Amino acid sequence: MDQAVAALCGAGIGVVGTLGASWLTYAGTRRQARDQGRVEHARQLRTERREAYLSFMEMLEPLEHLPSGPASSLSDEEFASLKERVQSIPLRGEYLLTRIRLCGPDEVASKAGELLGEIGRMINLFLDKVEDQYQIDIAYEKFLDAQSGFINQAQSVMTEPPVH
């Protein structure tokens, strides 16, 4: 009888050990799949953010051609050409801001919104042919500060370590 009990106990322990090992393997595999999904999601989100942030910055390229003084320093042809290039920036900026809001995070979207506001003010000064150099200089400084804020915030998001 002692041998029968020992055999049954041994078999029971074997079954429990096998079930435990199976459960641990299942739990480990499930966690690994979940972690792999998180890493892939983070990678995809980082790619989408990078594209959205770069598109937003590329939109600013025509602003490099704005004069540092009043628009009256330009010929009528130069003004018309530049006007055509910069007029669409605020509308395009709103579209790109929506992409940034979707990609996140909120801190970058907030900085992008601030930058877009300063872009609009600077473009309006240009289109209205404001002659006050002080007003133009202040708008340009605010634009540069907002641009720097956006770049710094976007860079901090892009250089964060990936999700574990």
C-alpha positions in Angstrom: 0.0 0.0 0.0 2.8 2.4 0.7 4.2 1.8 -2.8 0.8 2.5 -4.3 0.4 5.7 -2.4 3.9 6.8 -3.3 3.2 6.0 -7.0 0.0 8.0 -6.9 1.7 10.9 -5.2 4.5 10.8 -7.7 2.1 10.8 -10.6 0.1 13.6 -9.0 3.2 15.7 -8.6 4.2 15.0 -12.2 0.8 16.1 -13.4 0.9 19.2 -11.3 4.4 20.0 -12.4 3.4 19.5 -16.1 0.3 21.7 -15.7 2.3 24.4 -13.9 5.0 24.4 -16.6 2.4 24.6 -19.3 0.7 27.5 -17.5 4.0 29.4 -17.1 4.8 28.8 -20.7 1.4 30.1 -21.8 1.7 33.2 -19.5 5.2 33.9 -20.7 4.2 33.6 -24.4 1.2 35.8 -23.9 3.2 38.5 -22.1 5.9 38.3 -24.8 3.3 38.8 -27.5 1.8 41.7 -25.7 5.2 43.3 -25.1 6.1 42.8 -28.8 2.8 44.5 -29.7 3.7 47.5 -27.5 7.1 47.8 -29.0 5.7 47.6 -32.5 3.0 50.2 -31.7 5.6 52.5 -30.2 7.8 52.1 -33.3 4.9 52.9 -35.6 3.8 55.9 -33.5 7.3 57.2 -33.5 7.4 57.0 -37.3 4.1 58.7 -37.6 5.1 61.5 -35.2 8.4 62.0 -37.0 6.6 62.4 -40.4 4.0 64.8 -38.9 6.6 66.9 -37.1 8.9 67.1 -40.2 5.9 68.0 -42.5 5.0 70.8 -40.1 8.5 72.2 -40.2 8.8 71.8 -44.0 5.6 73.9 -44.3 7.7 76.9 -42.9 10.2 76.9 -45.8 8.5 79.8 -47.7 8.8 82.0 -44.5 12.6 82.0 -45.0 12.0 84.4 -48.0 10.0 87.0 -46.1 11.9 90.3 -45.9 13.3 91.3 -42.6 11.8 94.7 -43.1 8.6 96.1 -44.4 7.1 94.5 -47.4 7.2 97.8 -49.2 10.9 97.1 -49.8 9.8 94.4 -52.4 8.8 95.0 -56.0 5.2 94.4 -56.9 6.2 91.1 -58.6 8.3 89.9 -55.6 5.4 90.8 -53.2 2.9 88.9 -55.4 5.1 85.9 -55.7 5.8 85.7 -52.0 2.2 86.4 -51.1 1.1 83.4 -53.2 3.6 81.2 -51.4 2.8 82.3 -47.8 -1.0 82.8 -48.0 -1.7 79.1 -47.8 0.6 78.4 -44.9 -2.0 79.0 -42.1 -4.6 76.7 -43.7 -2.0 74.0 -44.4 -0.7 74.5 -40.9 -4.2 73.7 -39.5 -4.3 70.5 -41.4 -0.8 69.5 -40.2 -1.7 70.5 -36.6 -4.6 68.1 -36.8 -2.1 65.3 -37.7 0.1 66.3 -34.8 -2.8 66.3 -32.4 -3.7 62.8 -33.6 -0.1 61.6 -33.2 0.4 63.4 -29.9 1.5 64.0 -27.3 -0.5 67.0 -26.2 2.6 69.0 -25.3 3.9 68.9 -28.9 0.5 69.8 -30.3 0.3 72.8 -27.9 3.7 74.0 -29.0 2.7 73.5 -32.7 -0.5 75.5 -32.1 1.5 78.3 -30.5 3.9 78.3 -33.5 1.0 78.4 -35.9 -0.4 81.4 -34.1 2.9 83.3 -34.4 3.1 82.3 -38.1 -0.3 83.7 -38.7 0.6 87.0 -37.0 3.8 87.3 -39.0 2.1 86.5 -42.3 -0.6 89.1 -41.6 2.0 91.8 -40.9 3.6 90.9 -44.3 0.3 90.8 -46.2 -1.0 94.0 -44.6 2.3 95.7 -45.6 2.9 96.9 -42.1 5.7 99.6 -42.1 6.5 99.5 -38.3 9.9 97.8 -38.1 9.6 97.4 -34.3 6.3 95.5 -34.8 7.9 93.3 -37.5 11.0 92.6 -35.3 8.8 91.6 -32.3 6.7 89.3 -34.5 9.8 87.6 -35.8 11.3 87.1 -32.4 8.0 85.6 -31.1 8.0 83.3 -34.2 11.6 82.2 -33.5 10.8 81.5 -29.8 7.7 79.5 -30.7 9.6 77.6 -33.4 12.3 76.8 -30.9 9.7 75.7 -28.3 8.1 73.3 -30.9 11.5 71.9 -32.0 12.6 71.3 -28.4 9.3 69.6 -27.4 9.3 67.5 -30.6 12.9 66.5 -30.1 12.3 65.5 -26.5 9.5 63.2 -27.6 11.5 61.7 -30.4 14.6 61.0 -28.2 12.6 59.3 -25.4 13.6 55.7 -24.9 11.2 53.3 -26.4 8.4 51.6 -24.4 9.6 48.6 -22.4 
